[in-house]
Amino acid sequence: MLGTEQYENDWNSYQALANLLIRARLERIVPLHAIEDTTRPIQLGGGFSSYEVFVRQESENFLQGYSRNLMQGQPHHIEIMLEKNALRSIVEKPARDYCIPVTTGRGFSSLSPRWDLYRRFRRSGQDKLILLMLTDFDPDGEQIATSFARSLRDDFGLVNVHPVKVALTAEDVELYNLPSDLEAKPTSPNYSKFIKKYGHKAVELDAAPVELLQKKLRDTIESLVDTAEFNAQIDLEMEDARIVEAYRRTVFEAIGGSLHG
């Protein structure tokens, strides 16, 4: 609330909310790490304070962090397409658990991410590509879900592409009573089709609770994967990890070093 007035979808409300969050983070009401600004990347200077620090770090990290591609053996190649860059870390968590790539389009995707996705699909050796789409519920968001698949077909000749709209859907908006002060933009070329089917109310993907987006994504993935094969890959990953650890110990014993961690 701004005084006794509600926030609006305008610049003044945006600035007021941003300033409020800055104060809340400085007062530790909201944790400083709870919000990240991915639009302003930082490159650190790099370098180590001494060779001992470097050796210790490399020793601790040697043959650590192995993971297996758990999507091996699945009947289809699955990719996730996300419209909003601000939600990347939220979507990447369940995606990592299933070893599924995430492409962040920031609206309609450019050619390079589509080409990279096409190459990943071809390398997979699978014959069906399933695109899990997370976009706004508005004229452009609905169109993104279909146009991305269409571009892979028209530009790269893929015929077995199946887009699945995970969120936000009309059912999500109604079932969870998602907030919105927006109306579908008349300037969108997809405006008429959208309002004819859904009406004027539009809802941004950001309006959905984090738990809802992650649950919908997990549920959709689990409905598509071969569970027995997936669990078999987890068992193989555990066996792989034991072998990797044996190699690690052998190397340390050979060089007379000590294990860390």
N, C-alpha and C positions, 0 to 999 in steps of 0.2 A: 504494500500500500504506500502511496505517496500522500502523506497527510490523511485526508479522508477520501482521496480519489484512487481509483484502481489504475494499475499500469495499463497503458495502451500499447498497441503495436506501432510505436513511433520513435523518433530519434531521442526525444527528451526522456521518455521512459527507459529507453535503452541505456542512456548515460546515467540516469539515476540509479538503475539497478546495478550497473557496473561499479559505480562509486560505493554503493552500499556493500557489495561483495568485497571490494578492496578493504573497506573499514572492518568488515567482519573477519577477514583473513588476518589482518594486522592485529586484531584483538584476540585471535585464536578461537573465535566462535566457530568459524569454518576453517578446517585444516588447510595450511598453505598448499600442501601437495594435492588437495582435492580438485583443483582446477589447473589445467595446463593450456598453454597458448601455442598450438602447433603451427600457427601462421608466422611465427617469428623464431625460426630455428637458430640455435647457438652452436658454433663450432669452437671447442676448447682448444687451447694452445698446444696441448700434448707434451710429451717428453716425461722422463722419469727423473726423480731426484738423485738416483744412483743406480749402478748396475745390480746391486743387491736387491733393491726393490723390484726390479724387472725380473730377476731370476726367481725370487720368491713368488711373484704373481704367476709367472709361467709354470712354475712347479705345481702350484695349487690348482691351476686350470688345466694341466696336461691331461688329455683324454677324459675330460669332464664334460657333462652336459649332453651326452648322447641321447638321441631320440630317433625312433623309427617312424617312417611314413605309414601311419595307421590306415590310410586309405588304399593301400595295396590290396588287390584282389577284389575290390568292389566292382559291381556291375556297371556303374556309371561314374563319370568324372563330374565332380561337384565344385562349383565356384560361387563365391558370395560377392554381390555387387551392392555397394553402399553409397547412397547419395550424399550423405553429410559427413564431411571430414571431422567435425567436432565429436562424432560418435564412434570414431575409429577404435579407440581403446576398449570401448564397451563391446563392440562386435568382435574384435580380435580375440577376446578371451575364450568364448566358446569355439571360435574358429580354430584356435590353436589346439584345443583339446581333441579336435577331430582331424587336424592337419589339413584344413581346407583353406586355400588362398582367399584373400579379401582384396578386392579392387575398390578403391575410393574414387568416385567419379566427380564429386563436387558439382552435381548437376549432370548434364549430358556429358558422357565420357569422350575424351579425345581419342585420336586414332591409336596412339602408342600403347595405352593400356589394353585396348581391344586386341592389338596384334600380339602383345605378350600373353594374353589369356588364350588366344588361338594356338600359340606355340605350346603352351603348357598342356592344352587338351590333346594336341597331336602327339606330344611326347608320352602322354599317359597310355596310349594304345587302346583306349576305350572308345566305344562307338557312339555313346550318347553323352551330350553335355547338358547338365542341369544347372541353371542359373538361379540362385536364391537372391531375390531382390528386396532391398530395404530402402524405401523411398517415401517422400512426403505423400500425404493424401491430398493431392491437388491436381490440376490438369496436367502439369508437366511431370509430376511424380508418377502418375498413372502411365503416361506415355513413355517415360524412361524405361519402365519395366518391359515394354514390348519392343521399343526401338532398338535397345541394346542387342536383343536376340536377333532382330531383323537385320541389323548391320553386320553381325557375324555371318549371317546367311548370305547377304547380298555382296559384302565386301570380300569375304574369305571363302565362300562356297560351302559353308557348313550347313548341312540339311537336317541333322538330328540335334537340334538345339531346343531346349524346353525351359522357358522362364517360369519361375514360381514366385508370386508376390507374397513374401512372408509378412511384411508390414510396410506401411500402415494400410489397412483395408477398411472398407466401409463398415464391416462387422466390428473391427477393433474400435472405431470411433463411437459406434452406438453402444456396444457391450460394456466398454470401460469408461464411457462418458468423458472422453478426452477433451481437454480445454482448447478453445480456439477463439481468438478475436479476429480471425482472418476470413476473408471471402475469396473464392476463386477469382483469379486475375483475368479480367476481360481481355487483356493484351496477349494472353497465351493463345497460340494457334489451336490449342486443344480445349479451349474454354467451352465451346458449344457442346461438344460431345460429353464433357464432364458434367456440366450442370443438367443436361438432359437426363443423365443416368443417376446422378447423386444429389443434385441440388447445389446451392451456392457455398455451403460450409466447407472450408479447407482446414486441414490440421497438419502441422509440421511434425516430422519424425521425432524431433527433440521433445515434443510434448508427451510422448509415451514414457512411462516409468522404465527405468533401466531393467528391472527384473522382468517386466513384460517382454521387452525386446529380446532379451537373452533366452527366456523360456520359449518364446515362439520360434526362435532360431534353432534351439536345441531340439525341440519337438519335431520341427520340419526335417532336420538332418537325420534324426533317429528313425523317421518314417521312411527314409530313402535308402539307408545303408543296410547291408547284410550284417545283422548283429553278431551272428556266429563267427563270420569272417573277421569282423572288427575285434572281437574278443580274442580270437586266435592271434591276431597281430599284436595285441597287448601282451600276450604270453610270450611271443617271440621277442618283443622288445625287452622284457625282463631277462630273458636268457641272453640276449645280445649284451645287455648291460653288465651281466656277470662276466662275460668273456672280455669285454673292454676293460673292466676293472682288473682282471687277471693280467692282461697286457700291461696295464699301468704299473702294477706292482712289480712285474718282471723287469720293466725298464728301470724303475727306481733301484731295484736290487742290483742290476747290472752296473749302474753308474755310481753306486754307493751312496745315493742320496737318501733322504728321509721323506716319507709320505706326509702330506699336510692335509688337514681336514678330515 
